[in-house]
Amino acid sequence: MTIEICLGSSCHVKGSKKIFALVEKAIKENKLEKKVKIAGTLCLGHCDSDGVNMRIDDEIVLGITEKNFDEMFKTRVLDVIK
């Protein structure tokens, strides 16, 4: 699985560095280093969303915030891998 987090200017302002750090931490805590790759990417073209945007494999996930991160990671990463 590959997670690409938008680091474009709009997502940067919305906290993409913090979301990137949360993804890194969640990958380590769940011992998924061999199963999940994380990378930054340029704009995904959905700048009007309320949070940070990312691509998980081929699916774009919009509006990730610190508040909804845990649920997103559980349903879109943990539940898919395990």
Order of alpha helices (4+ residues) and beta strands (2+ residues): beta-alpha-alpha-beta-beta-beta-alpha
